[in-house]
Amino acid sequence: MASAAVAHGTDDHASAAAAGVWLVEAWVLAGLLLAAGLYASGLFRLWSGAGRGAGVAEGRAACFAAGLALLCLALLSPLDALGAELFSAHMVQHEMMMLGAAPLLVAGRPLPVFLWAFPEHCRHRIAGATRLPAVHRTWRALSSPFSAWSLHAVVLWAWHVPRLFQAGLESEFVHACQHASFLASALLFWSSLNRSAARRGQAAAVLSLLTTAIHTGMLGALLTFSTHAWYPLYAGTAPRWGMAALEDQQLGGLIMWVPAGFLFVAAGLAAAAKAIGQERERAA
């Protein structure tokens, strides 16, 4: 992940970003390789037994691969180092994770594929554990449209509170928690939308997407029109790139407000169109 500006020194990050250096953190790379390995192994076992495209279509597998590629770009590329220098770059990194990688990973249906990576006796044990009443109830509660929407919103707004965001810049551990919670809440959010769509609950999906566009747009507008910089630590790094800290913040706010909001609205309209089509089919 983007190393903390204070914890690791800004000069190193400025040099790495300017030189286009990929800063590879071992635990991030290990997590990405583990996810890729489990998915590839599970897909191979599933398709070798039932035929190519069985259980998980080739398009879904491609979505998962694209999602992992976006995560690599967000967490390992020079954008990672630039995020320690510029708030706007940090915002691009977050949006790549939450609006790019997360929905693509969810579209790849990773959990069933991961399960197939294990030997048969392990698969039965894991599947049995997921059917335990406590586990089942917890998952249903967390992945319901309202819960997933709420967690996503709380995580997003809480981490942009100046004190918490600054803590992420000062501590590598806090910064890792920030990125992990962003990704986890986004995965839960997009999973809930997929569940709603599978159960013909398009109205819930439309409501979740459009209200998310509204509240993220509000946060973006607050960042854009603020008359003071929320995150003073960027005051020492943004001028390296020809911007004042406030200008950098306003650019980051615009990124959250306009392109990110557009994607949420577009997804909401697509879900609405699908809902209308389903109603017409039922009426016919």
C-alpha positions as CSV (number, residue, x, y, z in Angstrom):
1,M,0.0,0.0,0.0
2,A,1.0,3.6,-0.2
3,S,3.5,4.0,2.5
4,A,2.6,6.6,5.2
5,A,4.0,10.0,4.5
6,V,5.4,10.6,8.0
7,A,6.2,7.0,8.9
8,H,8.5,6.4,6.0
9,G,9.7,9.8,4.9
10,T,8.4,11.9,2.0
11,D,11.6,12.2,0.1
12,D,11.6,8.5,-0.7
13,H,8.1,8.6,-2.0
14,A,8.6,11.7,-4.1
15,S,11.6,10.1,-5.7
16,A,9.8,6.8,-6.3
17,A,6.7,8.5,-7.7
18,A,8.8,10.7,-10.0
19,A,10.9,7.7,-11.2
20,G,7.9,5.4,-11.8
21,V,9.1,2.9,-9.2
22,W,6.8,0.0,-8.2
23,L,7.0,-0.2,-4.4
24,V,6.2,-3.8,-3.5
25,E,5.2,-4.5,0.1
26,A,5.7,-8.2,0.9
27,W,2.4,-8.8,2.7
28,V,0.3,-7.0,-0.1
29,L,2.0,-9.0,-2.8
30,A,1.5,-12.2,-0.8
31,G,-2.2,-11.5,-0.4
32,L,-2.6,-10.8,-4.1
33,L,-0.7,-14.0,-5.1
34,L,-2.7,-16.0,-2.6
35,A,-6.0,-14.8,-4.1
36,A,-4.8,-15.4,-7.6
37,G,-3.4,-18.9,-6.7
38,L,-6.6,-20.0,-5.0
39,Y,-8.8,-18.8,-7.9
40,A,-6.6,-20.4,-10.5
41,S,-6.4,-23.7,-8.7
42,G,-10.2,-23.8,-8.0
43,L,-11.0,-22.8,-11.6
44,F,-8.7,-25.5,-12.9
45,R,-10.2,-28.2,-10.7
46,L,-13.8,-27.1,-11.5
47,W,-13.3,-26.9,-15.2
48,S,-11.2,-30.0,-15.5
49,G,-14.0,-32.0,-13.9
50,A,-17.1,-30.4,-15.5
51,G,-15.8,-28.7,-18.6
52,R,-14.6,-25.2,-19.5
53,G,-17.0,-22.6,-18.4
54,A,-18.9,-24.9,-16.0
55,G,-20.0,-23.2,-12.7
56,V,-18.1,-20.0,-13.6
57,A,-18.3,-18.6,-17.1
58,E,-15.1,-17.5,-18.8
59,G,-16.3,-13.9,-18.7
60,R,-16.6,-14.0,-14.9
61,A,-13.1,-15.5,-14.6
62,A,-11.9,-12.6,-16.8
63,C,-13.6,-10.1,-14.5
64,F,-11.8,-11.6,-11.5
65,A,-8.4,-11.4,-13.3
66,A,-9.2,-7.7,-14.3
67,G,-10.1,-6.9,-10.7
68,L,-6.8,-8.4,-9.4
69,A,-4.9,-6.4,-12.1
70,L,-6.6,-3.2,-10.9
71,L,-5.6,-4.0,-7.3
72,C,-2.0,-4.5,-8.4
73,L,-2.1,-1.1,-10.1
74,A,-3.6,0.6,-7.1
75,L,-1.4,-1.0,-4.4
76,L,1.9,-1.7,-6.1
77,S,2.4,0.8,-8.9
78,P,3.9,4.3,-8.7
79,L,0.4,5.6,-7.9
80,D,1.0,4.0,-4.5
81,A,4.0,6.2,-3.8
82,L,2.2,9.2,-5.2
83,G,-0.6,8.7,-2.8
84,A,1.7,9.6,0.0
85,E,2.5,12.9,-1.7
86,L,-0.9,14.0,-3.1
87,F,-4.4,13.6,-1.7
88,S,-5.8,13.5,-5.2
89,A,-3.6,10.5,-6.1
90,H,-4.7,8.9,-2.8
91,M,-8.3,9.4,-3.9
92,V,-7.7,7.9,-7.3
93,Q,-6.2,4.9,-5.5
94,H,-9.3,4.5,-3.3
95,E,-11.7,4.8,-6.3
96,M,-9.7,2.2,-8.2
97,M,-10.1,-0.2,-5.3
98,M,-13.8,0.5,-4.5
99,L,-15.3,1.3,-7.9
100,G,-13.0,-0.7,-10.1
101,A,-11.5,-3.7,-8.5
102,A,-14.3,-4.6,-6.0
103,P,-17.2,-5.0,-8.5
104,L,-14.9,-6.9,-10.9
105,L,-13.8,-9.3,-8.1
106,V,-17.4,-9.8,-7.0
107,A,-18.5,-10.5,-10.6
108,G,-15.9,-13.3,-10.7
109,R,-17.8,-15.3,-8.0
110,P,-14.6,-15.9,-6.0
111,L,-15.9,-17.7,-2.9
112,P,-17.2,-20.8,-4.7
113,V,-14.1,-20.9,-6.8
114,F,-11.8,-20.6,-3.8
115,L,-13.7,-23.5,-2.2
116,W,-12.8,-25.7,-5.2
117,A,-9.1,-25.0,-4.6
118,F,-9.2,-27.3,-1.6
119,P,-9.3,-31.1,-1.5
120,E,-12.8,-32.7,-1.4
121,H,-12.8,-33.5,2.4
122,C,-11.7,-29.9,3.1
123,R,-14.4,-28.5,0.9
124,H,-17.1,-30.5,2.8
125,R,-15.8,-29.2,6.1
126,I,-15.7,-25.6,5.0
127,A,-19.1,-25.8,3.4
128,G,-20.5,-27.4,6.6
129,A,-19.0,-24.6,8.7
130,T,-20.7,-21.9,6.5
131,R,-24.0,-23.6,7.1
132,L,-23.8,-23.3,10.9
133,P,-26.7,-21.2,12.1
134,A,-24.5,-18.5,13.7
135,V,-22.3,-18.2,10.6
136,H,-25.3,-18.2,8.3
137,R,-27.2,-15.5,10.2
138,T,-24.1,-13.3,10.5
139,W,-23.4,-13.4,6.8
140,R,-27.1,-12.8,5.9
141,A,-27.1,-9.8,8.3
142,L,-23.9,-8.3,7.0
143,S,-24.7,-8.8,3.3
144,S,-28.3,-7.5,3.4
145,P,-28.7,-4.4,1.2
146,F,-29.2,-2.0,4.1
147,S,-26.3,-3.4,6.2
148,A,-23.9,-3.4,3.3
149,W,-25.0,0.1,2.3
150,S,-24.6,1.4,5.8
151,L,-21.2,-0.2,6.4
152,H,-19.9,1.1,3.1
153,A,-21.1,4.7,3.9
154,V,-19.8,4.6,7.5
155,V,-16.3,3.4,6.4
156,L,-16.1,6.0,3.7
157,W,-17.1,9.0,5.8
158,A,-15.3,7.9,8.9
159,W,-11.9,7.6,7.2
160,H,-12.2,11.0,5.7
161,V,-12.6,12.6,9.1
162,P,-9.3,14.7,9.3
163,R,-8.1,13.1,12.5
164,L,-8.5,9.5,11.2
165,F,-7.1,10.3,7.7
166,Q,-4.1,12.0,9.2
167,A,-3.5,8.9,11.5
168,G,-3.4,6.8,8.3
169,L,-0.7,9.1,6.9
170,E,1.3,8.9,10.1
171,S,1.1,5.1,10.8
172,E,1.6,2.3,8.3
173,F,-0.6,0.0,10.4
174,V,-3.5,2.5,10.5
175,H,-3.1,3.1,6.7
176,A,-3.3,-0.7,6.1
177,C,-6.4,-0.9,8.2
178,Q,-7.9,2.0,6.1
179,H,-7.3,0.3,2.8
180,A,-8.4,-3.1,4.1
181,S,-11.7,-1.6,5.3
182,F,-12.3,0.3,2.1
183,L,-11.8,-2.9,0.1
184,A,-13.8,-5.1,2.4
185,S,-16.8,-2.7,2.6
186,A,-16.8,-2.3,-1.1
187,L,-16.8,-6.0,-1.7
188,L,-19.7,-6.4,0.7
189,F,-21.5,-3.6,-1.0
190,W,-21.2,-5.0,-4.5
191,S,-22.0,-8.5,-3.2
192,S,-25.2,-7.3,-1.8
193,L,-26.2,-5.7,-5.1
194,N,-25.5,-9.0,-6.9
195,R,-27.6,-10.9,-4.4
196,S,-30.4,-8.4,-4.9
197,A,-30.2,-8.8,-8.6
198,A,-30.2,-12.6,-8.4
199,R,-33.4,-12.5,-6.3
200,R,-35.1,-10.0,-8.6
201,G,-34.6,-7.3,-6.0
202,Q,-33.5,-4.7,-8.5
203,A,-35.4,-1.9,-6.6
204,A,-33.1,-2.4,-3.6
205,A,-30.0,-2.3,-5.9
206,V,-31.2,0.9,-7.6
207,L,-31.9,2.6,-4.2
208,S,-28.5,1.6,-2.9
209,L,-26.6,2.8,-5.9
210,L,-28.4,6.1,-6.3
211,T,-28.2,7.0,-2.6
212,T,-24.5,6.1,-2.6
213,A,-24.0,8.4,-5.5
214,I,-25.7,11.2,-3.4
215,H,-23.8,10.8,-0.2
216,T,-20.4,10.2,-1.9
217,G,-21.1,13.3,-4.0
218,M,-21.9,15.3,-0.8
219,L,-18.5,14.3,0.6
220,G,-16.8,15.1,-2.6
221,A,-18.5,18.5,-2.7
222,L,-17.4,19.3,0.9
223,L,-13.8,18.5,0.0
224,T,-14.1,20.6,-3.2
225,F,-15.6,23.7,-1.8
226,S,-13.8,23.8,1.6
227,T,-11.9,27.0,2.2
228,H,-9.2,25.2,4.1
229,A,-7.1,22.1,3.8
230,W,-8.5,19.2,5.9
231,Y,-5.2,17.3,5.9
232,P,-2.2,19.5,6.9
233,L,0.4,16.8,6.3
234,Y,-0.1,17.2,2.5
235,A,1.0,20.9,2.9
236,G,4.6,19.7,2.9
237,T,4.3,17.4,-0.1
238,A,1.7,18.8,-2.6
239,P,3.9,21.8,-3.5
240,R,6.5,19.3,-4.9
241,W,3.9,18.7,-7.6
242,G,3.0,22.3,-8.3
243,M,-0.1,22.4,-6.2
244,A,-1.1,23.9,-2.8
245,A,-2.6,21.5,-0.3
246,L,-6.0,23.0,-0.8
247,E,-5.9,22.8,-4.6
248,D,-4.8,19.1,-4.2
249,Q,-7.8,18.5,-1.9
250,Q,-10.2,20.2,-4.2
251,L,-9.0,18.0,-7.1
252,G,-9.5,14.9,-5.0
253,G,-13.0,16.1,-4.0
254,L,-13.8,16.5,-7.7
255,I,-12.6,13.0,-8.5
256,M,-14.9,11.6,-5.8
257,W,-17.8,13.9,-6.8
258,V,-17.9,13.8,-10.6
259,P,-16.4,10.6,-12.2
260,A,-17.1,8.4,-9.2
261,G,-20.6,9.7,-8.8
262,F,-21.2,9.2,-12.6
263,L,-20.3,5.5,-12.3
264,F,-22.7,5.0,-9.4
265,V,-25.5,6.8,-11.3
266,A,-24.8,4.8,-14.4
267,A,-24.9,1.5,-12.5
268,G,-28.1,2.6,-10.8
269,L,-29.7,3.4,-14.2
270,A,-28.6,0.1,-15.6
271,A,-30.2,-1.7,-12.6
272,A,-33.4,0.4,-13.1
273,A,-33.5,-0.6,-16.8
274,K,-33.1,-4.3,-15.8
275,A,-35.9,-4.0,-13.2
276,I,-38.2,-2.5,-15.8
277,G,-37.4,-5.3,-18.2
278,Q,-38.1,-7.9,-15.5
279,E,-41.5,-6.3,-14.8
280,R,-42.4,-6.3,-18.5
281,E,-41.5,-10.0,-18.6
282,R,-43.6,-10.8,-15.6
283,A,-46.5,-8.8,-17.1
284,A,-46.2,-10.6,-20.4
